[in-house]
Amino acid sequence: MTPPPPGKLAGTAKVGDRGQIVIPKDMRDMFGIVPGDTLLLLADVERGIAVLRNDDFVHLAETVLDARKDRRDDE
């Protein structure tokens, strides 16, 4: 089997009795996810579930809000 290209991974995770999943180690390492990190889960009935590091999402949201504020200040 051909290895995935750099920056791409595929894996599986079983759902335990309490609804918990374990993110594969290679994926945790790729994204710097460590015990205690908060992850944001986004769900769409048609597209599935996306998992994001919460601090990455907060940074993105702050960037968007700052850009909107700057645009309003220019008006």
WOBEL-V670106 format. One line per field, one symbol per residue. phi: phi as a letter, one per 40 degrees, with the letter a starting at -180 (. if undefined). A space follows every 10 residues. Layout:
phi->???
//
This chain:
phi->.ccccdgbab abacccdcgc bbcddccccd bgcbdgccbb bbbbdcbhbb bbcdcccccc cccccccccc ccccc
//
